[in-house]
Amino acid sequence: MDWAIRKKGYAQRQACSLAGIDPRVYRYRSGRPNDDVLRRRLRELARERRRFGYRRLHILLKRGNFHVNWKKLYL
C-alpha cells in the first residue's frame, strides 16, 4: 500500500481500491496498550515452569505485581 502511494504517486483512495480494501482499514491505528514487559515476564515464567498452565502462571504474575486478567493469558 505504501509502495503504491510513495513510488507510483497514487492517492490513498486509489491505492486502497486497487488493493481491494477500505481506506478506513488502512488508516486504522490500534488503541491496544503496549504489554511487552508482561509478555517477556510470562515467557520467562513459562520457561522456568514448563508444566504450569495459564492458571498457575496467572497466580505467579499476580505475585510479581502484574495485575492482568486471566483471559489475556489464555491464548
Secondary structure, 3 states (H helix, E strand, C coil): CHHHHHCCCCCHHHHHHHHCCCHHHHHCCCCCCCCHHHHHHHHHHHHHCCCCCHHHHHHHHHHCCCCCCHHHHCC
